């Protein structure tokens, strides 16, 4: 599946604002909502995430079609990393370890800032690095599979 690359950048700008508010207020509840949004994006895909829906219904019609599409897997992986960061932050704030909550929110803010402002998706880059280091299993042709079974 391929997606409009402008959608994740739009979502990153909103996410950056959310993380900024979390850092200012220390709101575990707001961070929990952001974690929920990351979970939706991770499980159901970015086009079905809350920010993806806002982008698709309100923003994209005003921009027109994208010049190119990008694979959905790297941004989806980035959503999963955002989910982990957000959950760590919620745990920190809820447990009274404000430094942990603030550090997690700051990490999320930096990642969202780089993606939203500069188009540099750290989670996407990490996904690609992991794929280079540990490529997926290559599918065998039926003839190759028969040879492997015969061995």
C-alpha positions as CSV (number, residue, x, y, z in Angstrom):
1,X,0.0,0.0,0.0
2,X,1.2,3.5,-0.8
3,X,0.2,6.8,0.8
4,X,0.4,10.5,0.2
5,X,3.6,11.6,1.9
6,X,2.0,14.9,2.8
7,X,-0.5,13.2,5.2
8,X,2.2,12.0,7.7
9,X,3.8,15.4,7.7
10,X,0.5,17.0,8.4
11,X,-0.1,14.6,11.3
12,X,3.5,15.3,12.5
13,X,2.7,19.0,12.8
14,X,-0.4,18.3,14.9
15,X,1.6,15.8,17.0
16,X,4.3,18.3,17.5
17,X,1.8,20.7,18.9
18,X,0.3,18.0,21.2
19,X,3.7,17.1,22.5
20,X,4.5,20.7,23.1
21,X,1.3,21.2,25.1
22,X,2.1,18.0,27.1
23,X,5.5,19.4,27.9
24,X,4.0,22.6,29.1
25,X,1.2,21.1,31.1
26,X,2.4,17.7,32.2
27,X,-0.9,16.2,31.1
28,X,-0.8,12.5,31.2
29,X,-4.4,12.4,29.7
30,X,-3.4,14.4,26.6
31,X,-0.4,12.2,26.1
32,X,-2.7,9.1,26.5
33,X,-5.0,10.4,23.8
34,X,-1.9,10.9,21.6
35,X,-0.9,7.3,22.4
36,X,-4.3,6.1,21.3
37,X,-4.0,8.0,18.0
38,X,-0.6,6.4,17.5
39,X,-2.1,3.0,18.2
40,X,-4.9,3.6,15.7
41,X,-2.4,4.6,13.1
42,X,-0.2,1.6,13.8
43,X,-3.0,-1.0,13.8
44,X,-5.3,0.4,11.1
45,X,-2.8,2.4,9.0
46,X,-2.2,6.1,8.7
47,X,-5.1,6.9,6.3
48,X,-7.5,5.6,9.0
49,X,-5.8,7.4,11.9
50,X,-7.6,10.5,13.3
51,X,-5.0,12.9,11.8
52,X,-5.1,11.0,8.6
53,X,-8.8,11.3,8.3
54,X,-8.6,15.1,9.0
55,X,-6.0,15.3,6.3
56,X,-8.0,13.3,3.8
57,X,-11.3,15.1,4.4
58,X,-10.2,18.7,4.9
59,X,-6.6,19.3,3.7
60,X,-6.0,17.0,0.7
61,X,-9.0,18.2,-1.4
62,X,-7.5,21.7,-1.2
63,X,-4.0,20.5,-2.3
64,X,-4.9,18.2,-5.1
65,X,-3.3,14.9,-5.8
66,X,0.3,14.2,-4.7
67,X,3.1,14.1,-7.3
68,X,4.3,10.8,-5.9
69,X,3.3,8.2,-3.3
70,X,5.4,6.5,-0.7
71,X,5.2,3.1,0.9
72,X,3.0,3.0,4.0
73,X,5.2,0.6,6.1
74,X,7.9,3.1,7.2
75,X,5.5,5.7,8.5
76,X,3.4,3.0,10.1
77,X,6.5,1.8,11.9
78,X,7.2,5.4,13.0
79,X,3.6,5.4,14.5
80,X,4.5,2.3,16.5
81,X,7.6,4.1,17.8
82,X,5.5,7.1,18.7
83,X,3.2,4.8,20.6
84,X,6.0,3.4,22.6
85,X,7.4,6.9,23.4
86,X,3.9,8.1,24.4
87,X,3.2,5.1,26.6
88,X,6.5,5.6,28.4
89,X,5.6,9.2,28.9
90,X,2.1,8.4,30.2
91,X,3.7,5.9,32.7
92,X,6.1,8.5,33.8
93,X,3.5,11.2,34.4
94,X,1.0,8.8,36.0
95,X,3.7,7.3,38.3
96,X,4.8,10.8,39.4
97,X,8.1,10.5,37.6
98,X,7.7,13.8,35.8
99,X,11.3,13.7,34.4
100,X,10.5,10.5,32.6
101,X,7.2,11.9,31.2
102,X,8.9,15.1,30.2
103,X,11.8,13.3,28.5
104,X,9.4,11.1,26.5
105,X,7.3,14.1,25.5
106,X,10.5,15.9,24.5
107,X,11.7,13.0,22.4
108,X,8.3,12.8,20.7
109,X,8.4,16.5,20.1
110,X,11.8,16.4,18.4
111,X,10.8,13.5,16.2
112,X,7.5,15.2,15.2
113,X,9.3,18.5,14.7
114,X,11.9,17.0,12.3
115,X,9.1,15.2,10.4
116,X,6.6,18.0,10.3
117,X,9.0,20.9,9.5
118,X,11.8,19.2,7.6
119,X,10.2,16.0,6.2
120,X,12.8,13.9,8.1
121,X,11.0,10.9,9.6
122,X,13.3,9.4,12.2
123,X,11.0,6.3,12.6
124,X,11.0,5.8,8.8
125,X,14.8,6.1,8.7
126,X,15.0,3.5,11.5
127,X,12.7,1.2,9.6
128,X,14.8,1.4,6.5
129,X,18.0,0.8,8.5
130,X,16.5,-2.3,10.1
131,X,15.4,-3.6,6.7
132,X,18.9,-3.1,5.4
133,X,20.5,-4.9,8.4
134,X,18.0,-7.6,8.6
135,X,16.2,-8.1,5.3
136,X,13.0,-10.2,5.2
137,X,12.9,-13.7,4.0
138,X,13.0,-13.9,0.3
139,X,10.3,-15.9,-1.3
140,X,11.4,-18.9,-3.2
141,X,10.1,-19.9,-6.6
142,X,8.2,-23.2,-6.7
143,X,11.2,-24.9,-8.3
144,X,13.6,-23.5,-5.6
145,X,11.2,-24.6,-2.9
146,X,11.1,-28.2,-4.3
147,X,14.9,-28.3,-4.3
148,X,15.0,-27.2,-0.7
149,X,12.5,-29.8,0.3
150,X,14.5,-32.5,-1.5
151,X,17.6,-31.6,0.4
